[in-house]
Amino acid sequence: MNVVDQLVAMFDPVRGVERAQARTVLAHYEAAKPSRLRKDRNRNHAPNSLVERSASALRNHARFLERNHDITRGVLRTLVNNVVGPGGLGIEPQPLRRDGTIHVEFAQELRRLHGKWRKRPEVTARMHWSQTERAAAYAWLRDGEVFAQMVMGSVPGLVHGSAVPFSLEVLEADFVPLEYTDLSRKIRQGIQVNDWGRSVAFHVFRRDPREAGAWITPADVKSVPAANFLHVSTMDRLHQLRGVSEFASVLTRVEDLKDYEESERIAAKIAASMAAYVKRIPGIDGFETGDDVREKDASGKPIPRDMRMKPGMIFDNLAVGEEIGTIDTNRPNPNLVAWRAGQLKAYAAGVGASYSSISKDYAGSYSSMRQELVEQWVHYAVLADDFAGQFSIPVWERFVSMATLSGVLRVPEDVMPGTEADCLVVGQAMPWIDPLKEATAWEKLVQAGFASEVEVIRRRGGTPDELLAQIKQWRTQVDKNGLVFTSNAANTEKVVIDPAQLSSEATDTTV
């Protein structure tokens, strides 16, 4: 009891006790107390224990939906296309001279070598670099993690795809056994760590453990140093070793949505097949009804009538006491569209994709569509940053290192040591909803000094140096042919020509 409670208790002990009890009750979070209407959620499992129990089942469930549910497949494609994109994450070399400026010539040589390496970057030689990035990102978002071994130098049976002796072996999560744990060696879920929890080695199957008839033994597991192994993962908790599928929190909702849509489709199909039925009214005196008036076969049994439905038909062969009845199925369900839209919005929020993109519903004003795009693009940018930091940038750094060590690339003496592999990662640019409005806004920002031309080019997914080179080459060709385009008309001196001087033989052309 505080001082006020004690003073109150001196004059009214009951009231003083009530005040102290009320304060004790208010000192607890209401959500922390289970009740008849609120389940007990107080169990606190370690993150690795939860992953060990659930990651494999969640991964398999997500793969099932990816194979059999059109919306889930579309969500994965939407995420990958906006995170990695058609050309992959752009790598812009940024090596520095000793005076701090960018070494342009060395950067160009890096681009040239990387352009050749991109054609066959992985050991199977079936994918180019941007396709490899998309495949890795697809597996990462669906399964929660993906692995890649960096294979360097001369390896028996392996032919590298370029002069740089460096290739990638991209592996699904199943290749690192989730159940492989040896605490005496600090191995848990296939990952060996040091005393600080840093990965030092990965224990990997030499072949796919899911292949039919494969007999996996301890000899089929190899240890790969962490320095040569990449692990892209989704971490929900600190101290978590293995990743969990991005779809973990929405799998139940998606499964219900899939089942409900299938039920509605079947119900609508059945409803479309129902035409009419003959209703017989028994008990009419003086009339023969039902089977009594129908044509009979030799055994005296009524012959079934074949009433073919067609537009505008008239039923003129009904017997007395018969009438035509129809079945009202209320299908398609008029509430399905609104209910489905609500479920898809929750689905989109759970996986971080745009509702408009996964539902293909683009109804709305320019302001609302742009607001959705701006808010959503932050999530795509975060995923792109995670993927670049765990996959694209380490691959680039190892590529530069191997190109240098193998002698394929010579580092100039004026390059600042330690900056050879410096780079700028260029992610996907946010698309323009209304190009005219967007272009006008950027033009005004550049004119006012609040943005630069380089930023505009980057935002549109371009490379400033390449764009300048293209413009320079194009201007040279234009001037050589005596042409004037609107892009350089403002910088061209205006010439007034007397119409009398024009003739049909004039050869000068203005476009």
C-alpha positions, 0 to 999 in steps of 0.5 A: 500500500502506498501513502494514499492507500494507508491514509484511506485505510486509517479512515476506511480499512475496507476501501484501502484494501480495495484500492490496493487490490485494484492496483495489483490487478491493473499491474498485469497485461490482460492478454497474458491471462488465459481465460475461457475465451482466450487460449493459453499461449504462454509456452516459450519454445526455443527457436531452433526447437520450433524450426526442427519440429516444423520447418520440414512440414511447412516446406513440404506444404508450401511446395504442395500449394506451389504445385497445385494452387494457382494463386500461390504460384502467382504469389511466388512469381510476383515476389521473385519478379519484384525482388530479383526481376527479369535481369537479376540484381544489377552489380555496378563495380565501384573500384577506387583509385588511390585519390578516391575516384572511381577507376573507370577502366578497371570497372569496365574490365570487371563488367566485361569479364562478368558479362562472359561469366554470367552466361554459364555461372553454375555447375549444370550449365543450364541457367544463366546468372539472372535465371540462377538468381531467380531460381535461388530466390524462388526456393528461398521464399518458398522453402525458407532457405536455399544453399549454394556451394562456391566451387573454385579452381580445378575440380575433377569432372567440372568444366567452368563456364568461363575463363574465370575458374569459379562456379556455383552449385545451388542446392535446395534445403533438403541437401542439408539434413535438418535432423543431423545433430551432434551437440558434442561437435556443436552440430545442429540441424546440419550446421556446425558452429563455434562458441559464438554461434558463427557457422564454420561448416555445413554438412551436405548430402553428396546426392539428392536424398529424395531420389527413389531408391537412394540409400543414404549413409553417413558416408554420403554426407560431406563437410563444406567450410562455411567460407565456401558455402552460402546460406540464404534464409528467412530468420524470424528469431534471433539465434535461429539456424535454419530458415522457415517458409515465408508462407508459414503463417498463411498456409492454413488460410490458403488451404481453406481458400483453395478448398472453398473455391473448389467447392464453389466451382463444383457447386456451380458446375452442378447447378449449371447441369440442373434443368428441371424435373417433373413433379407428380401430384397424387390423389386426384380423383377421376384422373389417371396420373403418373405411371398410369398414363405413360407409355409402357413396354412389353412387360408393362413397365412405364418407358422413361420419357426423354425431355430434351431441354432447348430454348423456348421449348413447350412441355406438351406431354405432361400428364394430369397431375404433373408439373415442371419444377426447377431447383434454385441452387443460388450458384454462383454464390453472389457473396463469393467475390467479396469474401475471396477479396478479403481473404486475398488481402489477408494472404497478401499481407501475410506474405508481403506481396501486393494485393493488386498483383496477386488478385489481378484486381486493378480497380481504383484511382491513381492515388490509391494505386500509387499509395499501395505501390509505394508502401509495398515497394518497401517490402520488395526492397527489404527482400532484395537487400536480404537476398543481395547481402546473402547471395549476390554480393558474396558471389560477386566478391568471390568472382573478383577474387578468383578472377584476380588469383587465376591471372585472368584479371590484372589489378592496376597499380593505382587501384586502392587496395581493398576496393577491387570488389566494391560494388553498387547493387541496383535493385528493381525500380518501382514502376510508374503508374502514370508515366506522364505524371511521374516524369513531370514530377522527376523533371521538376525535382531535378530542375529544383535541385532536390534530385539528380539525373543519376538518381532518376536513371537509377530509379528507372533501373538504368546505368548512368555510364551505359546511358551516357555512352548510348546517348553519345553514340546516338548523337554522333550517328544523328549528326553524321546523318544531318538529323535533328530529334526532339531530344537535342532540338533544344540545344540546336541553333534555330535556323530560319529557312526561306520557303522560296529556297526550298525545292523538290531536290532538297536533300537535307532532312529534318525529323 
